[in-house]
Amino acid sequence: MDQYYKLSNNNNNNNNNNNNNHNQVNTFNPLFSCLDNLCTCSMGLCFPYCLFGRIYERAEFGSCWIGCCKLFSIQFLINLFFSLIIYSLEWDMFLKKELEFTDQIQICNNNNTCLTDIENFDYKTLYDNKCLINNKTNTTEICECSKQPLIDQCKFNNELPDILNNFYIYITIIGINNLLILSCFTGLFLGHYRKKISHKYNILYNSRYNFLIHFLPCTNQCALCQEYNTIDTIEIFRSFYPIDGKFNI
């Protein structure tokens, strides 16, 4: 039980008590002891923001919702940034060009001097003819202003498999970078508060380990459960073993 003794820096304690307290160093609960508390384990797995908020409040850093918002805001902003990159990439590679084709054809159709039966246009013949419009093989009458947009669209569709392949490669690279940067910021943020918890409760810690344990997605939730269970245990035993030597039972 002594390993869960909380170190106090209260200047009102006598020197002998302080010397004894400094020899009593706490440790975190085992990392993979999450199943010891199924409630905390389920919260860490499904609602890690809420669990960090409870840790934030239990350690007296602030209210629970502020802790939740801090962690959520960091991860939300990072994911939003990379989502915008992916959307801009999709816009430039696909949506923008398709919209340009549609607009050009629509402008041509709105011209009263040129009526185009574009819905009945034989696209298959155009593709088979290597994007060359041949009036002999394509019976649909189209305006001159519609020919170039249709040719451009045909060329784009022929290049679409290569464009999709490049797009998937870009998405993979962006996704890996997103995961790495998100893990780094999560490791730095939660590692910082793990260090503050260690200082508050006189727990042995290593700054690099604090970062690494929250950097890895496979151990991040376990670390949150570990921190909450450790604080809970220390706070329980503190009421039985107060610094002034008097039991609070």
C-alpha positions as a LaTeX table, in Angstrom:
\begin{tabular}{lrrr}
\hline
Residue & $x$ (\AA) & $y$ (\AA) & $z$ (\AA) \\
\hline
Met1 & 0.00 & 0.00 & 0.00 \\
Asp2 & 2.91 & 2.34 & 0.65 \\
Gln3 & 3.66 & 2.59 & $-3.07$ \\
Tyr4 & 0.36 & 4.48 & $-3.47$ \\
Tyr5 & 1.29 & 7.02 & $-0.82$ \\
Lys6 & 0.94 & 10.57 & $-2.14$ \\
Leu7 & 3.89 & 12.90 & $-1.62$ \\
Ser8 & 2.96 & 16.31 & $-0.22$ \\
Asn9 & 4.97 & 19.50 & $-0.43$ \\
Asn10 & 3.03 & 21.13 & 2.41 \\
Asn11 & 5.45 & 23.30 & 4.37 \\
Asn12 & 3.46 & 22.74 & 7.56 \\
Asn13 & 4.77 & 19.16 & 7.85 \\
Asn14 & 7.82 & 18.63 & 10.04 \\
Asn15 & 11.18 & 17.75 & 8.50 \\
Asn16 & 11.11 & 14.13 & 9.66 \\
Asn17 & 7.82 & 13.47 & 7.93 \\
Asn18 & 9.11 & 15.14 & 4.76 \\
Asn19 & 12.25 & 13.04 & 4.71 \\
Asn20 & 10.21 & 9.86 & 5.07 \\
Asn21 & 7.74 & 10.94 & 2.38 \\
His22 & 10.47 & 11.56 & $-0.18$ \\
Asn23 & 11.49 & 7.95 & 0.16 \\
Gln24 & 7.99 & 6.77 & $-0.72$ \\
Val25 & 7.73 & 6.97 & $-4.48$ \\
Asn26 & 4.56 & 5.91 & $-6.31$ \\
Thr27 & 4.32 & 3.93 & $-9.53$ \\
Phe28 & 1.64 & 3.66 & $-12.19$ \\
Asn29 & $-0.59$ & 0.63 & $-12.23$ \\
Pro30 & 0.41 & $-2.05$ & $-14.78$ \\
Leu31 & $-0.22$ & $-0.83$ & $-18.32$ \\
Phe32 & $-2.28$ & $-3.82$ & $-19.40$ \\
Ser33 & $-4.41$ & $-3.99$ & $-16.27$ \\
Cys34 & $-7.28$ & $-2.22$ & $-18.05$ \\
Leu35 & $-9.64$ & $-5.14$ & $-17.51$ \\
Asp36 & $-9.38$ & $-4.64$ & $-13.76$ \\
Asn37 & $-11.87$ & $-1.82$ & $-14.19$ \\
Leu38 & $-14.29$ & $-2.64$ & $-17.00$ \\
Cys39 & $-16.03$ & 0.74 & $-16.77$ \\
Thr40 & $-12.79$ & 2.63 & $-17.32$ \\
Cys41 & $-11.70$ & 0.14 & $-19.98$ \\
Ser42 & $-14.89$ & 0.57 & $-22.00$ \\
Met43 & $-14.67$ & 4.35 & $-21.71$ \\
Gly44 & $-11.03$ & 4.36 & $-22.83$ \\
Leu45 & $-11.89$ & 2.16 & $-25.81$ \\
Cys46 & $-15.05$ & 3.94 & $-26.97$ \\
Phe47 & $-14.80$ & 7.44 & $-25.47$ \\
Pro48 & $-11.12$ & 8.34 & $-24.89$ \\
Tyr49 & $-11.93$ & 12.06 & $-24.88$ \\
Cys50 & $-14.33$ & 11.60 & $-21.98$ \\
Leu51 & $-11.83$ & 9.46 & $-20.09$ \\
Phe52 & $-9.15$ & 12.11 & $-20.46$ \\
Gly53 & $-11.68$ & 14.68 & $-19.27$ \\
Arg54 & $-12.26$ & 12.62 & $-16.13$ \\
Ile55 & $-8.50$ & 12.32 & $-15.59$ \\
Tyr56 & $-8.17$ & 16.06 & $-16.13$ \\
Glu57 & $-10.83$ & 16.74 & $-13.51$ \\
Arg58 & $-9.72$ & 14.07 & $-11.04$ \\
Ala59 & $-6.16$ & 15.42 & $-11.09$ \\
Glu60 & $-7.56$ & 18.91 & $-10.38$ \\
Phe61 & $-6.32$ & 20.45 & $-13.62$ \\
Gly62 & $-9.77$ & 21.79 & $-14.49$ \\
Ser63 & $-13.29$ & 20.70 & $-15.31$ \\
Cys64 & $-14.00$ & 17.51 & $-17.25$ \\
Trp65 & $-15.47$ & 19.20 & $-20.35$ \\
Ile66 & $-12.39$ & 21.43 & $-20.73$ \\
Gly67 & $-10.14$ & 18.37 & $-20.78$ \\
Cys68 & $-12.43$ & 16.70 & $-23.34$ \\
Cys69 & $-12.44$ & 19.79 & $-25.55$ \\
Lys70 & $-8.66$ & 20.15 & $-25.43$ \\
Leu71 & $-7.95$ & 16.63 & $-26.63$ \\
Phe72 & $-10.83$ & 16.65 & $-29.13$ \\
Ser73 & $-9.79$ & 20.04 & $-30.57$ \\
Ile74 & $-6.22$ & 18.94 & $-31.23$ \\
Gln75 & $-7.24$ & 15.76 & $-33.02$ \\
Phe76 & $-10.15$ & 17.42 & $-34.84$ \\
Leu77 & $-8.02$ & 20.25 & $-36.24$ \\
Ile78 & $-5.30$ & 17.88 & $-37.44$ \\
Asn79 & $-7.81$ & 15.57 & $-39.12$ \\
Leu80 & $-9.64$ & 18.57 & $-40.60$ \\
Phe81 & $-6.40$ & 19.90 & $-42.09$ \\
Phe82 & $-5.60$ & 16.64 & $-43.86$ \\
Ser83 & $-9.24$ & 16.16 & $-44.90$ \\
Leu84 & $-9.10$ & 19.55 & $-46.64$ \\
Ile85 & $-5.92$ & 18.47 & $-48.43$ \\
Ile86 & $-7.64$ & 15.30 & $-49.64$ \\
Tyr87 & $-10.72$ & 17.22 & $-50.75$ \\
Ser88 & $-8.63$ & 19.81 & $-52.63$ \\
Leu89 & $-6.78$ & 16.97 & $-54.33$ \\
Glu90 & $-10.05$ & 15.31 & $-55.31$ \\
Trp91 & $-11.37$ & 18.63 & $-56.58$ \\
Asp92 & $-8.36$ & 19.29 & $-58.77$ \\
Met93 & $-8.15$ & 15.76 & $-60.16$ \\
Phe94 & $-11.84$ & 14.94 & $-60.67$ \\
Leu95 & $-14.61$ & 17.32 & $-59.66$ \\
Lys96 & $-13.21$ & 20.50 & $-61.18$ \\
Lys97 & $-12.71$ & 18.94 & $-64.62$ \\
Glu98 & $-16.10$ & 17.25 & $-64.63$ \\
Leu99 & $-17.76$ & 20.51 & $-63.65$ \\
Glu100 & $-15.94$ & 22.33 & $-66.44$ \\
Phe101 & $-17.19$ & 19.80 & $-69.02$ \\
Thr102 & $-20.75$ & 20.13 & $-67.77$ \\
Asp103 & $-20.64$ & 23.94 & $-67.74$ \\
Gln104 & $-19.24$ & 24.19 & $-71.26$ \\
Ile105 & $-21.88$ & 21.87 & $-72.66$ \\
Gln106 & $-24.61$ & 23.69 & $-70.76$ \\
Ile107 & $-23.46$ & 27.05 & $-72.12$ \\
Cys108 & $-23.55$ & 25.60 & $-75.63$ \\
Asn109 & $-27.04$ & 24.17 & $-75.08$ \\
Asn110 & $-28.30$ & 27.55 & $-73.86$ \\
Asn111 & $-27.30$ & 29.09 & $-77.18$ \\
Asn112 & $-30.53$ & 29.55 & $-79.18$ \\
Thr113 & $-28.71$ & 29.30 & $-82.47$ \\
Cys114 & $-27.39$ & 25.87 & $-81.65$ \\
Leu115 & $-29.55$ & 23.10 & $-80.23$ \\
Thr116 & $-27.70$ & 19.94 & $-79.19$ \\
Asp117 & $-29.28$ & 16.58 & $-78.53$ \\
Ile118 & $-26.51$ & 15.71 & $-76.09$ \\
Glu119 & $-28.51$ & 13.09 & $-74.18$ \\
Asn120 & $-28.67$ & 10.87 & $-77.28$ \\
Phe121 & $-25.03$ & 11.31 & $-78.16$ \\
Asp122 & $-23.26$ & 8.01 & $-78.82$ \\
Tyr123 & $-20.38$ & 8.14 & $-76.35$ \\
Lys124 & $-19.32$ & 4.56 & $-77.08$ \\
Thr125 & $-18.63$ & 5.39 & $-80.69$ \\
Leu126 & $-16.60$ & 8.40 & $-79.61$ \\
Tyr127 & $-14.47$ & 6.28 & $-77.28$ \\
Asp128 & $-14.02$ & 3.56 & $-79.88$ \\
Asn129 & $-12.96$ & 6.19 & $-82.39$ \\
Lys130 & $-10.16$ & 7.39 & $-80.07$ \\
Cys131 & $-12.04$ & 10.55 & $-79.07$ \\
Leu132 & $-12.50$ & 11.72 & $-82.65$ \\
Ile133 & $-16.00$ & 12.86 & $-83.58$ \\
Asn134 & $-17.04$ & 11.29 & $-86.85$ \\
Asn135 & $-20.40$ & 12.44 & $-88.16$ \\
Lys136 & $-20.69$ & 9.36 & $-90.32$ \\
Thr137 & $-20.54$ & 6.95 & $-87.42$ \\
Asn138 & $-22.31$ & 9.15 & $-84.88$ \\
Thr139 & $-25.79$ & 10.08 & $-86.03$ \\
Thr140 & $-26.40$ & 12.64 & $-83.28$ \\
Glu141 & $-26.13$ & 16.20 & $-84.52$ \\
Ile142 & $-24.10$ & 18.38 & $-82.20$ \\
Cys143 & $-22.90$ & 21.97 & $-82.29$ \\
Glu144 & $-19.35$ & 22.98 & $-82.89$ \\
Cys145 & $-19.16$ & 24.44 & $-79.40$ \\
Ser146 & $-20.01$ & 21.03 & $-77.90$ \\
Lys147 & $-17.41$ & 19.06 & $-79.80$ \\
Gln148 & $-14.33$ & 20.15 & $-77.89$ \\
Pro149 & $-15.85$ & 19.60 & $-74.39$ \\
Leu150 & $-16.94$ & 16.11 & $-75.48$ \\
Ile151 & $-13.48$ & 15.36 & $-76.84$ \\
Asp152 & $-11.85$ & 16.62 & $-73.63$ \\
Gln153 & $-14.21$ & 14.55 & $-71.53$ \\
Cys154 & $-13.47$ & 11.48 & $-73.63$ \\
Lys155 & $-9.71$ & 11.95 & $-73.17$ \\
Phe156 & $-10.21$ & 12.45 & $-69.45$ \\
Asn157 & $-12.23$ & 9.23 & $-69.16$ \\
Asn158 & $-9.53$ & 7.33 & $-71.05$ \\
Glu159 & $-6.92$ & 8.64 & $-68.61$ \\
Leu160 & $-9.15$ & 8.00 & $-65.59$ \\
Pro161 & $-7.58$ & 4.64 & $-64.54$ \\
Asp162 & $-4.12$ & 6.23 & $-64.29$ \\
Ile163 & $-5.55$ & 9.27 & $-62.50$ \\
Leu164 & $-7.33$ & 7.01 & $-60.00$ \\
Asn165 & $-4.14$ & 5.05 & $-59.41$ \\
Asn166 & $-2.23$ & 8.27 & $-58.68$ \\
Phe167 & $-5.06$ & 9.49 & $-56.47$ \\
Tyr168 & $-4.93$ & 6.31 & $-54.36$ \\
Ile169 & $-1.17$ & 6.72 & $-53.98$ \\
Tyr170 & $-1.60$ & 10.33 & $-52.84$ \\
Ile171 & $-4.35$ & 9.29 & $-50.43$ \\
Thr172 & $-2.09$ & 6.63 & $-48.92$ \\
Ile173 & 0.79 & 9.06 & $-48.45$ \\
Ile174 & $-1.48$ & 11.72 & $-46.96$ \\
Gly175 & $-3.11$ & 9.15 & $-44.68$ \\
Ile176 & 0.26 & 7.96 & $-43.36$ \\
Asn177 & 1.36 & 11.54 & $-42.71$ \\
Asn178 & $-1.97$ & 12.26 & $-41.03$ \\
Leu179 & $-1.53$ & 9.28 & $-38.71$ \\
Leu180 & 2.07 & 10.16 & $-37.86$ \\
Ile181 & 1.39 & 13.83 & $-37.14$ \\
Leu182 & $-1.78$ & 13.01 & $-35.21$ \\
Ser183 & 0.12 & 10.44 & $-33.13$ \\
Cys184 & 2.96 & 12.90 & $-32.49$ \\
Phe185 & 0.67 & 15.67 & $-31.26$ \\
Thr186 & $-1.36$ & 13.20 & $-29.19$ \\
Gly187 & 1.85 & 11.82 & $-27.68$ \\
Leu188 & 3.15 & 15.29 & $-26.84$ \\
Phe189 & $-0.14$ & 16.51 & $-25.41$ \\
Leu190 & $-1.07$ & 13.47 & $-23.33$ \\
Gly191 & 2.58 & 12.86 & $-22.43$ \\
His192 & 2.71 & 16.39 & $-21.00$ \\
Tyr193 & $-0.28$ & 15.74 & $-18.76$ \\
Arg194 & 1.08 & 12.33 & $-17.77$ \\
Lys195 & 4.19 & 14.17 & $-16.60$ \\
Lys196 & 2.05 & 16.63 & $-14.63$ \\
Ile197 & 0.22 & 13.70 & $-13.02$ \\
Ser198 & 3.60 & 12.17 & $-12.12$ \\
His199 & 4.72 & 15.40 & $-10.46$ \\
Lys200 & 1.46 & 15.79 & $-8.58$ \\
Tyr201 & 1.40 & 12.25 & $-7.20$ \\
Asn202 & 5.15 & 11.65 & $-6.90$ \\
Ile203 & 5.14 & 8.88 & $-9.55$ \\
Leu204 & 8.28 & 7.68 & $-11.26$ \\
Tyr205 & 8.21 & 8.65 & $-14.94$ \\
Asn206 & 10.27 & 8.97 & $-18.08$ \\
Ser207 & 9.45 & 11.78 & $-20.52$ \\
Arg208 & 10.33 & 9.71 & $-23.60$ \\
Tyr209 & 8.24 & 6.81 & $-22.34$ \\
Asn210 & 5.33 & 9.18 & $-21.62$ \\
Phe211 & 5.45 & 10.37 & $-25.22$ \\
Leu212 & 5.89 & 6.91 & $-26.72$ \\
Ile213 & 3.09 & 5.27 & $-24.75$ \\
His214 & 0.60 & 7.86 & $-26.02$ \\
Phe215 & 2.16 & 8.04 & $-29.49$ \\
Leu216 & 1.36 & 4.41 & $-30.25$ \\
Pro217 & $-2.35$ & 3.97 & $-31.08$ \\
Cys218 & $-2.29$ & 0.43 & $-29.67$ \\
Thr219 & $-1.24$ & 1.62 & $-26.19$ \\
Asn220 & $-2.79$ & 5.09 & $-26.02$ \\
Gln221 & $-6.14$ & 3.93 & $-24.61$ \\
Cys222 & $-4.39$ & 1.56 & $-22.19$ \\
Ala223 & $-2.27$ & 4.46 & $-20.93$ \\
Leu224 & $-5.37$ & 6.58 & $-20.30$ \\
Cys225 & $-6.96$ & 3.72 & $-18.35$ \\
Gln226 & $-3.71$ & 3.26 & $-16.46$ \\
Glu227 & $-3.55$ & 6.93 & $-15.47$ \\
Tyr228 & $-7.16$ & 7.05 & $-14.31$ \\
Asn229 & $-6.88$ & 3.83 & $-12.31$ \\
Thr230 & $-3.62$ & 5.00 & $-10.73$ \\
Ile231 & $-5.11$ & 8.33 & $-9.64$ \\
Asp232 & $-8.17$ & 6.52 & $-8.33$ \\
Thr233 & $-6.03$ & 4.10 & $-6.33$ \\
Ile234 & $-3.78$ & 6.81 & $-4.89$ \\
Glu235 & $-6.72$ & 8.97 & $-3.88$ \\
Ile236 & $-8.38$ & 6.01 & $-2.13$ \\
Phe237 & $-5.29$ & 5.02 & $-0.15$ \\
Arg238 & $-4.47$ & 8.62 & 0.68 \\
Ser239 & $-7.56$ & 8.82 & 2.89 \\
Phe240 & $-6.27$ & 5.86 & 4.92 \\
Tyr241 & $-2.66$ & 7.01 & 5.11 \\
Pro242 & $-2.61$ & 10.79 & 5.50 \\
Ile243 & 0.65 & 12.69 & 5.72 \\
Asp244 & 0.02 & 13.91 & 9.25 \\
Gly245 & $-0.11$ & 10.28 & 10.45 \\
Lys246 & $-3.79$ & 10.43 & 11.47 \\
Phe247 & $-6.28$ & 8.01 & 9.96 \\
Asn248 & $-9.34$ & 9.50 & 8.30 \\
Ile249 & $-11.65$ & 6.54 & 8.87 \\
\hline
\end{tabular}
